[in-house]
């Protein structure tokens, strides 16, 4: 590692030429060592070997979070009464508890990728949840809106309740507009994102209380009333077991075919591609994970009435994951996001509209937070002023960083938010099962966050930002 | 044809004529890029004063000058990052205005900056196509970008990288410079500006980069190498232009200079060396 540090740390002065020349072979050797393994390996065996070299070299990718998740699972499974932690009912419950963290972490990733932070997304999410919930309320005495134009009548469906999809679109647009406002202030007025979103944290909290009015909350019920039940079902609704299996088969087939033929095509053209064994292993892993999820969810977990099937939250989270993964890793916009996060000056000189990218990052951050808000209000059966948006945003940052997204920009993927959010959810769920109070949950989460950031800082110092966009 | 020096005129503070004389500097043909009377100031600091410069195709022009002479500012004016306050630019004889880096790129001017302007977290292909990605509808066309990048690197004989999918952070200084140069020439560029291409490089890596510069010239490109390393300049340049305190004090074929005269021009803005006199002597306006 010493060689790598030399290369990263000290740029020899021009008159240092002889010393530099002597060091050169060493530099090359060190550089070779940290190349992502999938790039040079020709077979599965070589891949595993190269991968272990990279992990020992300090760039572990998602390995720490997968390890942490496994460790948490094993510990809680052993310690929880009657091994209830891994029971199907608890696993589904764990996911439902985690889905807000997961989506918020994916939201925060957009800011973190640029080396920025968005502290406001907890309350922006709350605003999103409230807007959707309000628009499906029946007009009447219980109606929470107390300000100006909204008073008792909701434009443009005057006197009517909005359909669920219109309420969701409105909520997400409101959140995107909030993000655009943040982005505008950050990029055009050049106020640091930390300050702008801290102001947003306070201001949107206030706006939320203002909208909720004296009643202090808005409910969405599971009753088949208007379209409220659909918002309620976002988390609590279940997919029919048979449909779940069919959907899984279709998804694995499509994804597997796309991965297999994509990699095979690249190998044929002599382009950099993973060995066939690795592609097959990835597809097998996806299939196995999918089968496990559907099988677990299809076990009857009801206490009195039968409850079975994959919760809607699973496809919702997977959809967000898929869309943001494609956006970040397969589109020009995503490439520019990574470039701005890695070296904003290089991006600017390459003709990239850096301000535009940064603004869009905050728009997407708040937009995704809006999705998390919908899930939160579904989970809670509504939204009230008790929501702790400050804690939520810290969990979002923690989840993203635990998952492997760098706080320093340029490194991170949507899947990191999913893994990190699951880890935090598992810690919460497990400590709750063991009867620990909230103070222990906070301490445990804090320690895990600290460990994650330390790993991030160490790997950055050691190997540079090696896991790039495609890695 | 003589060395054109402006030491006298500049010292007197008078505007410097002499465009006609300079126009013949490139062996009688119109230079690819011609700058005339470029002024640039930042606040109270006059960074460039009435600068004339010719960059002919198929030749390497070495731009020399001490720290603060205005080399980087002049480069950035050509690259569209700064706009000159006054002055004219001609591209193949046509008057042009370069207002943005995009304008420069659309003309075929590419710049390799001193700080390399590569994103460490992206791989070689991603860096080479940065800002000009190829896409099918919304999705990036990685396959065609990877093929094109590989071809460009091969044509420049850059073969030391293990894989073009490795992140730039894992490359050595010389390899990074090679990627930056390859990035610049990938776009059918006609003029490549290299800002201190060998600073912070070892002997072997410097040689590799200088070979690369010669290859660009052999491909018929106009190349400008900004350097205060005279060894490098004398190794690759066909012509030398020397800035001193924002003024172009000398500009001519390599053969009319020797190291001492270049150092004199760089440090004092003038030279009394014999080699100059034998060429034709400083022109006095």
Interface residues (C-beta under 8 A of the other chain):
Chain A: X7 X8 X11 X12 X13 X14 X17 X18 X20 X21 X23 X24 X27 X28 X31 X32 X34 X35 X36 X39 X40 X265 X266 X269 X271 X272 X326 X330 X331 X332 X335 X336 X338 X339 X341 X342 X343 X345 X346 X347 X349 X350 X351 X352 X410 X411 X463 X464 X465 X466 X468 X469 X470 X471
Chain B: X81 X101 X102 X105 X111 X113 X115 X116 X117 X118 X119 X120 X121 X122 X123 X126 X127 X130 X131 X132 X133 X135 X138 X139 X140 X143 X146 X147 X160 X162 X163 X164 X165 X166 X167 X169 X170 X171 X172 X173 X175 X198 X199 X200 X201 X202 X203 X204 X205 X206 X229
